Amino acid sequence: MENSTVSFYFNLTMFVNIGHYRYPAFVFCFLLYSFIVPANSVIILVITRERTLHEPMYMFIAMLCVNSLYGSAGFFPRFLMDLLSDTHLFSRPACFSQIYVIYTYACYEMTILGIIAYDRYVAVCHPLHYHRKMNSKAVLKLALWAWILPAVGVIVCISLSARLPLCGNEIQKVFCANWNVVKLSCVSNVVNNIYGLLLTISTAFFPLFYVLYTYLRIVIVCWKSSAEFKGKVLQSCLPHVVSFVIYSITAFCDIALSRYDIEEVNPFAAVILSLEFVIIPPLLNPLVYGLKLPEIRRHILRMLSRYKIIPKK
């Protein structure tokens, strides 16, 4: 029975670090999830319903919100159940399913932010060619690239990990993570390390450097333009920059933590750092885009007043 448990189940050990805080943590995380779902849904609903928002930038923002719902659904329900449970065993299929959802969510976030940066770059640096370069066909190609490439990459990554014979079942996380599974391998994991590095470079660092490049070009163009033009560009680009910086920081924290000896990190801090990238972006993205972009904000207020959620002005 013991060998069977080791073979078919993983034990998430970091829930022990939450201890007596699990009930307040459950209430807090349940409230967060209760905000994330309707907040992102409102942004998606407004963009899909309002024809004036059927433009590339807003469609990509809707994709970002869909991804927030997707990633949250792959993390929060199981996490909330585990907070109230005394055992934290994950079957192998369930664990690898969660790895797929969380890892594709993480990759999608970066690739979508990358195509948003490209959209803003074309709009600011090549305004006369914007409608030609960002037509419906181009938008569809970018969207497919943003969804399909990471999915294929993560499937290959999980396939390599699933074939490894394991000499343990303890995962030092509050959710299933690929590198933590690979570290349990009884055999060499060089192939997994090399592929993981290539996947990280292609889905994280390439988009990262491209986003930095595009915004550098935008800053150069704005530097030579009028104050009015700078104001318009700042208004449309600032939410994307904020989302990009937030996600980059939270993702870096998780990547750094996964490669660090967890025993040398404060247990409570380790839990917080590992959760940032699955909680903060889905929480802040709808606030950033809903409050900072005038067109979205105006339509949200109109919709809320129509359903008498807020009084009409």
One Martini backbone bead per residue (centre of mass of N, CA, C, O) as a GRO file, in nm:
protein
  313
    1MET     BB    1   0.057   0.063  -0.020
    2GLU     BB    2   0.296   0.257   0.001
    3ASN     BB    3   0.395   0.226  -0.295
    4SER     BB    4   0.128   0.316  -0.422
    5THR     BB    5   0.130   0.603  -0.308
    6VAL     BB    6   0.399   0.689  -0.437
    7SER     BB    7   0.309   0.626  -0.738
    8PHE     BB    8  -0.004   0.781  -0.740
    9TYR     BB    9   0.089   1.005  -0.524
   10PHE     BB   10   0.088   1.335  -0.400
   11ASN     BB   11   0.245   1.546  -0.147
   12LEU     BB   12   0.154   1.852  -0.006
   13THR     BB   13   0.365   2.010   0.236
   14MET     BB   14   0.301   2.336   0.265
   15PHE     BB   15   0.037   2.328   0.442
   16VAL     BB   16   0.179   2.310   0.718
   17ASN     BB   17   0.268   2.619   0.720
   18ILE     BB   18  -0.023   2.735   0.775
   19GLY     BB   19  -0.199   2.595   0.976
   20HIS     BB   20  -0.399   2.804   1.174
   21TYR     BB   21  -0.444   2.991   0.901
   22ARG     BB   22  -0.654   2.836   0.715
   23TYR     BB   23  -0.924   2.984   0.771
   24PRO     BB   24  -0.845   3.274   0.695
   25ALA     BB   25  -0.734   3.188   0.417
   26PHE     BB   26  -0.997   3.085   0.302
   27VAL     BB   27  -1.162   3.345   0.318
   28PHE     BB   28  -0.969   3.524   0.157
   29CYS     BB   29  -0.954   3.345  -0.106
   30PHE     BB   30  -1.258   3.338  -0.160
   31LEU     BB   31  -1.285   3.645  -0.201
   32LEU     BB   32  -1.092   3.666  -0.435
   33TYR     BB   33  -1.244   3.470  -0.625
   34SER     BB   34  -1.516   3.635  -0.606
   35PHE     BB   35  -1.377   3.872  -0.769
   36ILE     BB   36  -1.233   3.758  -1.022
   37VAL     BB   37  -1.472   3.646  -1.182
   38PRO     BB   38  -1.656   3.906  -1.221
   39ALA     BB   39  -1.440   4.108  -1.316
   40ASN     BB   40  -1.352   3.955  -1.576
   41SER     BB   41  -1.639   3.913  -1.693
   42VAL     BB   42  -1.708   4.210  -1.740
   43ILE     BB   43  -1.491   4.273  -1.946
   44ILE     BB   44  -1.579   4.059  -2.152
   45LEU     BB   45  -1.874   4.153  -2.187
   46VAL     BB   46  -1.818   4.441  -2.284
   47ILE     BB   47  -1.639   4.372  -2.533
   48THR     BB   48  -1.850   4.179  -2.678
   49ARG     BB   49  -2.102   4.388  -2.685
   50GLU     BB   50  -1.923   4.627  -2.784
   51ARG     BB   51  -1.849   4.745  -3.095
   52THR     BB   52  -1.635   4.973  -3.019
   53LEU     BB   53  -1.443   4.722  -2.888
   54HIS     BB   54  -1.373   4.583  -3.180
   55GLU     BB   55  -1.054   4.578  -3.114
   56PRO     BB   56  -0.749   4.455  -3.075
   57MET     BB   57  -0.682   4.553  -2.788
   58TYR     BB   58  -0.954   4.452  -2.655
   59MET     BB   59  -0.932   4.155  -2.740
   60PHE     BB   60  -0.669   4.104  -2.578
   61ILE     BB   61  -0.789   4.174  -2.303
   62ALA     BB   62  -0.997   3.949  -2.307
   63MET     BB   63  -0.787   3.722  -2.315
   64LEU     BB   64  -0.662   3.791  -2.041
   65CYS     BB   65  -0.927   3.735  -1.879
   66VAL     BB   66  -0.966   3.444  -1.965
   67ASN     BB   67  -0.696   3.350  -1.843
   68SER     BB   68  -0.766   3.421  -1.551
   69LEU     BB   69  -1.000   3.219  -1.528
   70TYR     BB   70  -0.840   2.968  -1.602
   71GLY     BB   71  -0.619   2.978  -1.380
   72SER     BB   72  -0.813   2.996  -1.135
   73ALA     BB   73  -0.964   2.723  -1.192
   74GLY     BB   74  -0.685   2.553  -1.157
   75PHE     BB   75  -0.649   2.652  -0.840
   76PHE     BB   76  -0.869   2.738  -0.623
   77PRO     BB   77  -1.058   2.494  -0.564
   78ARG     BB   78  -0.833   2.304  -0.458
   79PHE     BB   79  -0.706   2.496  -0.250
   80LEU     BB   80  -0.959   2.533  -0.072
   81MET     BB   81  -0.989   2.234   0.001
   82ASP     BB   82  -0.701   2.197   0.128
   83LEU     BB   83  -0.735   2.399   0.364
   84LEU     BB   84  -0.970   2.196   0.499
   85SER     BB   85  -0.766   1.968   0.490
   86ASP     BB   86  -0.561   1.698   0.625
   87THR     BB   87  -0.516   1.610   0.330
   88HIS     BB   88  -0.264   1.630   0.031
   89LEU     BB   89  -0.356   1.442  -0.210
   90PHE     BB   90  -0.232   1.366  -0.546
   91SER     BB   91  -0.293   1.255  -0.829
   92ARG     BB   92  -0.130   1.220  -1.115
   93PRO     BB   93  -0.346   1.326  -1.315
   94ALA     BB   94  -0.419   1.580  -1.144
   95CYS     BB   95  -0.136   1.702  -1.132
   96PHE     BB   96  -0.082   1.724  -1.444
   97SER     BB   97  -0.331   1.898  -1.497
   98GLN     BB   98  -0.245   2.139  -1.323
   99ILE     BB   99   0.018   2.194  -1.464
  100TYR     BB  100  -0.104   2.261  -1.736
  101VAL     BB  101  -0.280   2.502  -1.652
  102ILE     BB  102  -0.066   2.680  -1.505
  103TYR     BB  103   0.148   2.688  -1.736
  104THR     BB  104  -0.033   2.798  -1.960
  105TYR     BB  105  -0.116   3.049  -1.814
  106ALA     BB  106   0.170   3.169  -1.788
  107CYS     BB  107   0.231   3.174  -2.095
  108TYR     BB  108  -0.015   3.333  -2.196
  109GLU     BB  109   0.039   3.594  -2.046
  110MET     BB  110   0.303   3.664  -2.201
  111THR     BB  111   0.202   3.644  -2.497
  112ILE     BB  112  -0.026   3.853  -2.471
  113LEU     BB  113   0.153   4.088  -2.380
  114GLY     BB  114   0.318   4.081  -2.642
  115ILE     BB  115   0.079   4.152  -2.845
  116ILE     BB  116   0.007   4.416  -2.710
  117ALA     BB  117   0.278   4.551  -2.762
  118TYR     BB  118   0.259   4.532  -3.069
  119ASP     BB  119   0.003   4.697  -3.103
  120ARG     BB  120   0.121   4.961  -2.975
  121TYR     BB  121   0.360   4.990  -3.167
  122VAL     BB  122   0.197   5.025  -3.428
  123ALA     BB  123   0.013   5.263  -3.331
  124VAL     BB  124   0.263   5.461  -3.270
  125CYS     BB  125   0.494   5.399  -3.505
  126HIS     BB  126   0.246   5.292  -3.735
  127PRO     BB  127  -0.041   5.442  -3.790
  128LEU     BB  128  -0.087   5.416  -4.111
  129HIS     BB  129  -0.058   5.076  -4.079
  130TYR     BB  130  -0.250   4.952  -3.869
  131HIS     BB  131  -0.502   4.833  -4.033
  132ARG     BB  132  -0.320   4.645  -4.202
  133LYS     BB  133  -0.159   4.491  -3.968
  134MET     BB  134  -0.448   4.483  -3.776
  135ASN     BB  135  -0.623   4.278  -3.887
  136SER     BB  136  -0.824   4.006  -3.852
  137LYS     BB  137  -0.610   3.803  -3.951
  138ALA     BB  138  -0.378   3.893  -3.763
  139VAL     BB  139  -0.527   3.854  -3.496
  140LEU     BB  140  -0.578   3.550  -3.528
  141LYS     BB  141  -0.280   3.463  -3.551
  142LEU     BB  142  -0.189   3.575  -3.276
  143ALA     BB  143  -0.389   3.415  -3.102
  144LEU     BB  144  -0.297   3.132  -3.190
  145TRP     BB  145  -0.005   3.164  -3.102
  146ALA     BB  146  -0.067   3.225  -2.797
  147TRP     BB  147  -0.210   2.934  -2.752
  148ILE     BB  148  -0.051   2.695  -2.901
  149LEU     BB  149   0.251   2.707  -2.832
  150PRO     BB  150   0.234   2.663  -2.521
  151ALA     BB  151   0.070   2.399  -2.523
  152VAL     BB  152   0.279   2.224  -2.669
  153GLY     BB  153   0.516   2.275  -2.475
  154VAL     BB  154   0.376   2.160  -2.216
  155ILE     BB  155   0.311   1.877  -2.316
  156VAL     BB  156   0.605   1.791  -2.352
  157CYS     BB  157   0.696   1.844  -2.063
  158ILE     BB  158   0.498   1.641  -1.927
  159SER     BB  159   0.585   1.388  -2.082
  160LEU     BB  160   0.875   1.383  -1.966
  161SER     BB  161   0.782   1.363  -1.663
  162ALA     BB  162   0.586   1.107  -1.670
  163ARG     BB  163   0.830   0.895  -1.742
  164LEU     BB  164   0.944   0.917  -1.468
  165PRO     BB  165   1.098   0.770  -1.213
  166LEU     BB  166   1.006   0.766  -0.869
  167CYS     BB  167   1.149   0.839  -0.515
  168GLY     BB  168   0.875   0.999  -0.448
  169ASN     BB  169   0.588   1.237  -0.314
  170GLU     BB  170   0.710   1.518  -0.227
  171ILE     BB  171   0.570   1.850  -0.249
  172GLN     BB  172   0.698   2.187  -0.210
  173LYS     BB  173   0.375   2.278  -0.222
  174VAL     BB  174   0.028   2.404  -0.303
  175PHE     BB  175   0.105   2.294  -0.589
  176CYS     BB  176   0.160   2.168  -0.888
  177ALA     BB  177   0.503   2.112  -1.009
  178ASN     BB  178   0.731   2.018  -1.233
  179TRP     BB  179   1.010   2.047  -1.088
  180ASN     BB  180   0.923   1.888  -0.831
  181VAL     BB  181   0.887   1.621  -0.984
  182VAL     BB  182   1.169   1.594  -1.116
  183LYS     BB  183   1.328   1.582  -0.835
  184LEU     BB  184   1.208   1.273  -0.784
  185SER     BB  185   1.397   1.137  -0.958
  186CYS     BB  186   1.596   0.836  -1.016
  187VAL     BB  187   1.700   0.979  -1.267
  188SER     BB  188   1.804   1.150  -1.513
  189ASN     BB  189   1.714   1.521  -1.590
  190VAL     BB  190   1.850   1.666  -1.838
  191VAL     BB  191   1.627   1.685  -2.052
  192ASN     BB  192   1.430   1.849  -1.876
  193ASN     BB  193   1.617   2.091  -1.829
  194ILE     BB  194   1.658   2.174  -2.123
  195TYR     BB  195   1.361   2.203  -2.203
  196GLY     BB  196   1.279   2.403  -1.980
  197LEU     BB  197   1.470   2.624  -2.077
  198LEU     BB  198   1.353   2.655  -2.365
  199LEU     BB  199   1.062   2.722  -2.275
  200THR     BB  200   1.133   2.975  -2.111
  201ILE     BB  201   1.262   3.136  -2.340
  202SER     BB  202   1.016   3.124  -2.551
  203THR     BB  203   0.769   3.213  -2.327
  204ALA     BB  204   0.938   3.451  -2.163
  205PHE     BB  205   1.203   3.600  -2.268
  206PHE     BB  206   1.118   3.684  -2.549
  207PRO     BB  207   0.868   3.852  -2.467
  208LEU     BB  208   1.018   4.031  -2.269
  209PHE     BB  209   1.220   4.165  -2.472
  210TYR     BB  210   1.003   4.263  -2.669
  211VAL     BB  211   0.852   4.451  -2.479
  212LEU     BB  212   1.094   4.632  -2.415
  213TYR     BB  213   1.145   4.720  -2.706
  214THR     BB  214   0.870   4.848  -2.775
  215TYR     BB  215   0.871   5.061  -2.539
  216LEU     BB  216   1.126   5.200  -2.628
  217ARG     BB  217   1.017   5.297  -2.902
  218ILE     BB  218   0.780   5.458  -2.782
  219VAL     BB  219   0.951   5.655  -2.616
  220ILE     BB  220   1.105   5.778  -2.856
  221VAL     BB  221   0.857   5.891  -3.002
  222CYS     BB  222   0.746   6.065  -2.763
  223TRP     BB  223   0.997   6.251  -2.723
  224LYS     BB  224   0.924   6.392  -3.023
  225SER     BB  225   0.649   6.483  -2.915
  226SER     BB  226   0.372   6.593  -2.803
  227ALA     BB  227   0.188   6.628  -2.518
  228GLU     BB  228  -0.076   6.510  -2.629
  229PHE     BB  229   0.043   6.248  -2.740
  230LYS     BB  230   0.165   6.147  -2.473
  231GLY     BB  231  -0.108   6.125  -2.324
  232LYS     BB  232  -0.239   5.909  -2.509
  233VAL     BB  233  -0.022   5.693  -2.482
  234LEU     BB  234  -0.027   5.667  -2.174
  235GLN     BB  235  -0.327   5.583  -2.152
  236SER     BB  236  -0.288   5.309  -2.333
  237CYS     BB  237  -0.004   5.188  -2.199
  238LEU     BB  238   0.002   5.177  -1.887
  239PRO     BB  239  -0.163   4.915  -1.826
  240HIS     BB  240   0.041   4.726  -1.968
  241VAL     BB  241   0.288   4.791  -1.799
  242VAL     BB  242   0.170   4.711  -1.527
  243SER     BB  243   0.104   4.415  -1.598
  244PHE     BB  244   0.389   4.335  -1.682
  245VAL     BB  245   0.538   4.398  -1.415
  246ILE     BB  246   0.370   4.224  -1.226
  247TYR     BB  247   0.414   3.952  -1.370
  248SER     BB  248   0.724   3.943  -1.376
  249ILE     BB  249   0.767   3.945  -1.069
  250THR     BB  250   0.591   3.698  -0.988
  251ALA     BB  251   0.731   3.491  -1.176
  252PHE     BB  252   1.019   3.525  -1.066
  253CYS     BB  253   0.961   3.428  -0.778
  254ASP     BB  254   0.883   3.135  -0.857
  255ILE     BB  255   1.137   3.054  -1.014
  256ALA     BB  256   1.340   3.110  -0.785
  257LEU     BB  257   1.208   2.923  -0.571
  258SER     BB  258   1.231   2.648  -0.733
  259ARG     BB  259   1.568   2.676  -0.729
  260TYR     BB  260   1.552   2.683  -0.427
  261ASP     BB  261   1.606   2.615  -0.101
  262ILE     BB  262   1.328   2.579   0.093
  263GLU     BB  263   1.464   2.541   0.382
  264GLU     BB  264   1.589   2.857   0.368
  265VAL     BB  265   1.291   2.948   0.383
  266ASN     BB  266   1.036   3.102   0.485
  267PRO     BB  267   0.743   2.940   0.490
  268PHE     BB  268   0.542   3.176   0.451
  269ALA     BB  269   0.697   3.315   0.219
  270ALA     BB  270   0.691   3.072   0.024
  271VAL     BB  271   0.385   3.069  -0.016
  272ILE     BB  272   0.348   3.358  -0.121
  273LEU     BB  273   0.549   3.346  -0.364
  274SER     BB  274   0.400   3.096  -0.507
  275LEU     BB  275   0.109   3.267  -0.542
  276GLU     BB  276   0.131   3.538  -0.698
  277PHE     BB  277   0.094   3.450  -1.014
  278VAL     BB  278  -0.217   3.331  -0.949
  279ILE     BB  279  -0.341   3.608  -0.811
  280ILE     BB  280  -0.258   3.902  -0.895
  281PRO     BB  281  -0.326   3.931  -1.201
  282PRO     BB  282  -0.637   3.850  -1.186
  283LEU     BB  283  -0.692   4.089  -0.983
  284LEU     BB  284  -0.560   4.351  -1.142
  285ASN     BB  285  -0.640   4.360  -1.444
  286PRO     BB  286  -0.939   4.466  -1.422
  287LEU     BB  287  -0.856   4.726  -1.274
  288VAL     BB  288  -0.660   4.848  -1.475
  289TYR     BB  289  -0.856   4.842  -1.731
  290GLY     BB  290  -1.124   4.951  -1.599
  291LEU     BB  291  -0.990   5.234  -1.486
  292LYS     BB  292  -0.776   5.339  -1.723
  293LEU     BB  293  -0.978   5.281  -1.957
  294PRO     BB  294  -1.223   5.481  -2.071
  295GLU     BB  295  -1.400   5.295  -2.249
  296ILE     BB  296  -1.443   5.069  -2.044
  297ARG     BB  297  -1.541   5.238  -1.806
  298ARG     BB  298  -1.793   5.360  -1.946
  299HIS     BB  299  -1.938   5.084  -2.008
  300ILE     BB  300  -1.951   4.980  -1.720
  301LEU     BB  301  -2.118   5.213  -1.600
  302ARG     BB  302  -2.356   5.179  -1.793
  303MET     BB  303  -2.425   4.884  -1.716
  304LEU     BB  304  -2.467   4.931  -1.409
  305SER     BB  305  -2.696   5.147  -1.444
  306ARG     BB  306  -2.892   4.967  -1.606
  307TYR     BB  307  -2.895   4.751  -1.345
  308LYS     BB  308  -2.888   4.929  -1.076
  309ILE     BB  309  -2.600   4.918  -0.920
  310ILE     BB  310  -2.580   5.213  -1.006
  311PRO     BB  311  -2.637   5.534  -1.019
  312LYS     BB  312  -2.743   5.772  -1.208
  313LYS     BB  313  -2.618   6.089  -1.333
   0.00000   0.00000   0.00000
